[in-house]
């Protein structure tokens, strides 16, 4: 992900707002700088998806990231967000991205993420359950929503 991708990434994030935290240009620039992974997926020269992950010790200030840091110390890779454009969903993009991220997360023992559970992100919860993520906690957000904190242990 480069600054040339900013408009597309911000548009994708805005389209998914409510499922992911809001994102403006300055925050995107900062997150890209501190991320373990900041990548886009292109289909026919168009940004079809993006992903941001964070390793322990990063300056990320997200509530999910802080909870996972307190719970797992330095033994996790946090998948902060993945957003796939609506017209590119159900084409295997998210599965391919997760496989790549899971491979890179093996040294950390687990891949973790937060998924909105109240009101529920039914598709997101089902996708993660199908990838062997289990709920390890709940986080009540300042906006009144609840996030399921999920973890997938990674083995060789």
KATA-V489752 format. One record per helix or strand. SS is the DSSP state (h for helix, s for strand). FROM is the first residue (numbers start at 0). TO is the last residue. If there is no record, write none. Layout:
ss=SS from=FROM to=TO
ss=SS from=FROM to=TO
This chain:
ss=h from=2 to=14
ss=s from=16 to=16
ss=s from=19 to=19
ss=h from=24 to=33
ss=s from=36 to=42
ss=s from=45 to=54
ss=h from=62 to=71
ss=s from=76 to=83
ss=h from=85 to=87
ss=h from=92 to=107
ss=s from=109 to=117
ss=s from=119 to=119
ss=h from=121 to=129
ss=s from=133 to=139
ss=s from=145 to=152
